[in-house]
Amino acid sequence: MAPSLSDDYTHFAVKKGHGVKGISELGLKALPKQYIQPLEERIDLTKVLNKESIPVIDMSNLDDPNVVDQIADAAEKWGFFQIVNHGVPIDVLENVKEATRAFFQLPAEEKIKFSQENSLTKNVRFGTSFIPKAEKALEWKDYLSLFYVSDEESSKFWPSACKNEAIEFMNKSEFVIKWLLQALMQKLNVEDIDSKESLLMGSKRINLNYYPTCPNPELTVGVGRHSDVSTLTFLLQDNIGGLYVRKMETDAWIHVPPITGSIVINVGDALQIMSNGKYKSVEHRVAANGSNNRVSVPIFVNPRPEDIIGPLPEVLKNGEKPIYKPVLYSDYVKHFFRKGHDGKETIDFAKL
């Protein structure tokens, strides 16, 4: 049931499981006040650099040493890049996007079974915005977050509308994710890469994101300014667009245009810390859209919760001073999730 004018849209979206998709489908002409962002958090198109773009790297020849150089250079200077000809089949990409749409087309009473309060496992969570209890203004996004433990657990607890496609996307992406991390480690002079595998990618989470059509999209955001807490994020976006990346050391932003079949890669805070700041996690955010529904599917590749993250010994062996202290990864993640999106402030938690 739609809320009356006197009802709280937050209750309708968050507690009743309708999400912003439900609000969008009410046909409102004006954005509910809970979603109106402060002026400084809205996307200012005058600060978007229309003639600049993040690097696009062709991975069709992995034996070419220039590919490794391009990846490391992009991780240092941009924090973001797109990869093409990466080997993940196009039908796998299309299937997981379609499965994302299928999940969010379910009735609210079906989706809410996977909310934090109702889910049979803490590894599956349907929600809306980011942290509604901690945010000054809500974000225009619904999501399904799936922490991967095993195929068996996923088969048992992940929603049937999307579990097979999500698992296939993760499995088919495994090779290229490992290759990217090996390339980045190679440039840090880490020789025994196998010993670092569990630290770099010991846990994974896949999110299915849904950004419904929004009244007054200029007044809100799909996702606010933040950097990821991952080692690496492996993002599939649809053909609508709306991802913006801050150009390093400036107040300017760059739109990341959709390229059919491409994957967007970005450095996360964990890799910035492990590389002692050589590789950069940068702020990014997502615009709301006034005319189209949009989906995206990121795979977050992370350390394990019990891992200690800090500058790698190989990075410091030539006398480089550490910028970051060792921190328990689960503590770092808890710090990120206890507040609304606030740009790059989470990284201060690990600074010396």
N, C-alpha and C positions, 0 to 999 in steps of 0.2 A: 504494500500500500504506500502511495506517495505521501510525504509529509504535508500537513497543512501549513499555511503561512506562519503559524505560531510555533511550529515544531522546529527542533534543532536539526539542521542538515548534517551536523557531525554525528549525531545519534543514528540517523538514517543511513549514513555512509559507513560508519565505523562499527557500530554495535549491531545493526540489523543486517550487515553484510551486503548492502547494495553497492557500496563503493561509489567512486565518482562516476562510474559507468551508469549507475542508477540515477544519479543526479542529472547527468547529461541527457538521459532519456526522458526526463520530465519536460524537456523543451523550454527551460527557463530562458528568459531574455537577458537576465543580469546574473552575474556571478555571486553566489552566496558570500557574505562578508567574511566567513571563516577562511576563505581561500584567497582573499585579496592580500597580496604580498606587499611589504613595505617598499617604497619607491626604489630604494637602493638595491633591492633583490630582484627587481623586474629586469627583463632583458632589454637593454638599451641598444637599439639597432644602429645608433650613431657610433657605437663602439665596436661594431662588427667589421672585420677586415674582409671585404668581399673579394679581394684579389689575392688573398693568401689561402693556402690549404696545407693540411698536414701531409707528410710524405706518403706516397703509395708505392709499396714494394712488391715486385713480381717475384714469387717464390717458385717459379717453374723449374729453375736449375739450382738445386741446393748445393751442388758441387762448386758453384761460382763463389769464390771468397768475397766478392763484392757484396753479396747478399748479407753476409754476416756483418760487414762493415756498415752497410746501410741501416741494418736493424739497430746496432749499437749506437750509431750516430743519431738516429731518430729517438731512441730512448734517452739519450743525453740532452738533446737540444729541443725536443718537442714533448716528450712524455707520451705521445700518441702517434700511431701510424696505422695505415690500412694495408692489409695484405690481399693479394689476388693470386690466382693459380696456386692455391695452397693445398689442394688435394681433398678437401672435404666436399663430398658430392653435392651438387646443387639440389638434388631431390631431398637430401637430408635437411638442408637449410630451409627449403620451402615447406617441408613436412612439419618442422618444429614451429615455424611461424603460424601455420594453419592450426596446429594443435593448441597454440597459445590463444588464438581467436576462439577456438572451440571451448576451451575451459572458461573463458570469460563470458561466453554466451549462455553458460549454465544459469539456472535460476539462483537467486540470492540464497535460498534455503539449502541449495546444494553446495555452493561455494563456502558458506559460513561453517560448514562441517570441518573445514580445514583451517579455521581461524586459530589463533594462539590459544583461546579459551576452550575450543572444541576438538582440536586435532588430536589424533590418537598417538602422535609422536611429536616431540619438540623439533624434529628435523623437517617438518612440513608446516608452512605457515602462509595462509592467505591474509592479505591486509590491504590497507589503503594509506596513501601519503607515506611518510617515513616513520616518525615516532609521534603519533598524534598527541600523546600526553605531554610531550616536551616541546612541541612546536608553537611558535607565536602565530604562524599562519600555515594552513595545511597546503600540501602539494597535490596537484591534479594528476594522480597516478594510482592505479590498482596494481597489485603484484601477487604472484605466487612464488614463494621462496622455498627451494628444495635443497637441503643439505644432503650430500651423497655419502652414504655409509657403505652400501653394497647393492648389487643388482637385486639380491633377494629382498632386502629391506625396501628398496624402491618399488619393486613389484608389488609388495604387500601394502604399502602405505601411500604411495604417490597417486594422485587422481587418475582414474582410467582414461579420462579425456585426453591426457597429454603425456602419461608416463613413458610409453614406449618411444615416442618421438624425442622426448627430452634425454632419455638414456642413450638413444642412438646418436644424437648430436654430441653428447659428451664423449662417447666411445670413438666416434669417427674423428673427433678433434684432438684426441690424445697424442697422436704422433706429432702433429705440427706444434702443439703446445710444448712438448718436450724439446723439440728441435729449437724453438725460439729461446727457451730457457738455457739450453746448452750453448747457443750462440752468444747470449748475453753473458753467461759465466765465462766463456772462452776469453772474452774481452776484459774480464776482471782477473785474468790469469789463474782461474780456478781449474786445476788439471783433473782432479778426481771428482768429476761431475756426478758420477753415480752415487757417491756418498752424500751428496747434497740434495738428492731427489726428494726425500721425504720432507726436508726442511722447506724446499721451494714449492712443492706441490703435494704435500701430505694430506691435504683436505680440499674438497671442492664443493662449491655451491652453484646451482643454476637458478636463475630467476626468470620468470615469465612476466614481462611488464606490459601493461595495457594503459594507453593514454587516450581516453575517449575525447570526442569533440567537445570543445569548451566554449561557453559563452564568455566574451571579454578575455580572450587568451592573453592579451597584453597586460592584464592586471595580475597574472599569476605565473607559476612555473610548473612544469611536469616534475622536475627534480631540481632542487636548489643546489647552490655551489658546494662542491665537495671534491675530495680526492678519495679513491678507493683504498680500503685497508688490505687489499689482496697483495700477492706477489705480482701477478699479472691478471688482467681482465681480457677476456676473449669474447667480443661483443658482435652479435648479429643484429643488424637493424633492417627494418623494411624499407620500402621505397619512398616513404613520406618525408623523412628528414626531421631535424629538430635538435640534434646534438650539437652543443657548443663547447669549445675547448678554449681555456685562457691561453693566450700567447705568453710564453714564459717571461717573467719579469716586466710585464706591462699590464695595463688595465684593459687591453683590447682582447676581443674574442674572435674565434674562427669557427665558422660552421663546418661540420663534417658531412659533406654531401653523400647520399647513398650511392654506392656503386654496386651494380648487380653482381651477386656472387662473392662480394668482398667480406672480410672480417675486420673489424676495428680492434686494434690492440692498444692497451694502455698499461703503463707502469703503475703499480700500486705502492702504497706507503711501505709495505714490508720489504719490497725490493729496493726502494730508495734507502731505507735504513741499512739493509744488508750490503748495499754497494757504497755505503758511507756518503751518499749524496751524489754519486757519479750519475746514476740513472734517476730521473725525476718523475715523481707522481705529480700531476698538475690538476688544478681545478677544472671541473667540467659541470655542465648542467643541461637540462632539457627544457625546451620551450613547450608550452601548451599550444594546441592547434585549433583554430576556429572552424575548420571545414572537414577534417578527416580524423578517423580513429587511427592510432598508430600502435605498433607492437615492437618490442625489442627483446632479445634473449641473450643476456650476458652469462658467461661461465666465469666465476671467480675462482682462481687457482690460488690457494693459500697454504701457509704453514699449518701444522696441526695445532690445535688449541694448547697443547702442553709444551710446544716448542718455545725456546728462548730465541728471540731475534735481536740481532745487533750487527755491527759491521763485521763482515767476514774476515777471518785472520789473513787470508791471501791478499785482501785489499790493504791491510795495515802493515804488511810485513816489511815494506820499504820505508817505514817510519812515518807514514801518514797519520795524523792525529785523528782519533775518532770524534765524530760529531754527535753520535748517538750512544746511549747507554744500552746495555742488554735489558730487554723487557720480556715478560711472559706474554706470548701472543694473545692468549685469551683475555688478559688484562687490557691489552691494547684495544681489542675488539669491543670489550665492554665499555671502555671509555668513549669509543665512537658512537655506540648505540644508546648512550644515556642522554643524548642531547640532539637538538635539531641540526640540520646541515649548517656548517659554519666555515666553509672554505677549507683551508689547509690547517686549521688550528689543532686538529687531532695529533699531528706529527710532533707538536711541542711536548706531548706526553713522553716521548722517547729522547728528547734532546738532553744533552749533558748540561 
